[in-house]
């Protein structure tokens, strides 16, 4: 049991340190505008790479339902922002399209 706790604590430190060290080193420094713009694009690219393939594999028989959900998320996300309402709305739209198709 002690070995498992030590492993968990070690994994916690290994995961947390790479996040903490840059924060401590760059807190008072100004970041170049180009680097800042690049860093702001990473979340959208990561979400796109992780979520979009899963969306199409969740409804393989009805890709139109997946497209409707993605379209709602993109439009609402660009218009209002946020993450909860676009995701819940996407799930609802996809569900209704699947429900109407049956």
Buried (B, 14 or more C-beta within 10 A) or exposed (E): EEEEEEEEEEEEEEEEEEEEEEEEEEEEEEEEEEEEEEEEEEEEEEEEEEEEEEBEEEBEEBEEBBBBBBEBBEEBBEEEEEEEBBBEBBEEBBEEBBEEEE
